[in-house]
Amino acid sequence: MPIYEYKCNECGLAFEELVSASSTEAPMCTACKSPNTVKLISACCKQSASSTSGGESYAPPAGGCGSSGFS
């Protein structure tokens, strides 16, 4: 099941929710329990290991999210 980002129109909280892909209803707000929530469009990133810093870095993929190489 994918994780989606939502925002509550009542209290303004942005939250993530694990939702079935077949679900047609947005989940209730985790803070105020309002059903008045909307799905947000998430920015995507790719994870790469950096050999110089020894850690991991996150960056947008070349060409943007979901880029197919077509203009």
C-alpha positions as CSV (number, residue, x, y, z in Angstrom):
1,M,0.0,0.0,0.0
2,P,1.4,3.4,-0.9
3,I,1.9,6.3,1.6
4,Y,0.1,9.5,0.5
5,E,0.3,13.0,1.9
6,Y,-2.9,14.8,3.0
7,K,-3.8,18.2,4.4
8,C,-6.7,18.9,6.7
9,N,-8.8,21.8,5.5
10,E,-10.1,22.4,9.1
11,C,-6.9,22.6,11.2
12,G,-4.3,22.8,8.5
13,L,-2.3,19.8,9.5
14,A,-0.3,18.0,6.8
15,F,0.0,14.3,7.5
16,E,1.0,11.0,5.8
17,E,-1.3,8.0,5.6
18,L,-0.9,4.4,4.4
19,V,-3.9,4.0,2.1
20,S,-5.1,1.2,-0.1
21,A,-4.7,2.0,-3.8
22,S,-8.3,1.0,-4.3
23,S,-9.6,3.4,-1.6
24,T,-11.8,6.2,-3.0
25,E,-12.1,8.3,0.2
26,A,-9.5,10.5,1.8
27,P,-8.7,9.5,5.4
28,M,-9.8,11.6,8.5
29,C,-7.3,14.1,9.9
30,T,-5.1,12.5,12.5
31,A,-5.3,15.6,14.8
32,C,-8.9,16.9,14.7
33,K,-10.6,13.8,13.1
34,S,-12.2,16.0,10.4
35,P,-13.1,14.2,7.2
36,N,-12.4,17.4,5.2
37,T,-8.9,16.4,3.9
38,V,-7.3,16.6,0.5
39,K,-4.5,14.6,-1.1
40,L,-1.3,16.6,-1.7
41,I,1.0,16.2,-4.7
42,S,4.3,15.0,-3.3
43,A,7.7,16.0,-4.5
44,C,9.8,13.0,-5.3
45,C,13.5,12.4,-4.7
46,K,16.0,9.7,-5.3
47,Q,18.4,8.3,-2.8
48,S,22.1,7.9,-3.5
49,A,25.1,7.0,-1.4
50,S,27.9,9.5,-1.3
51,S,31.3,8.0,-1.2
52,T,33.0,11.3,-0.1
53,S,30.7,12.0,2.9
54,G,30.0,8.4,3.9
55,G,26.3,9.2,4.2
56,E,23.3,9.2,2.1
57,S,21.9,12.2,0.2
58,Y,18.5,12.9,-1.3
59,A,18.0,14.8,-4.5
60,P,15.4,15.3,-7.2
61,P,16.0,12.9,-10.1
62,A,17.5,14.3,-13.2
63,G,14.8,15.6,-15.5
64,G,12.3,15.9,-12.6
65,C,9.8,13.5,-11.1
66,G,8.3,11.1,-13.5
67,S,10.3,12.5,-16.4
68,S,10.1,10.4,-19.5
69,G,12.6,12.4,-21.4
70,F,10.0,13.9,-23.6
71,S,9.5,17.7,-23.8
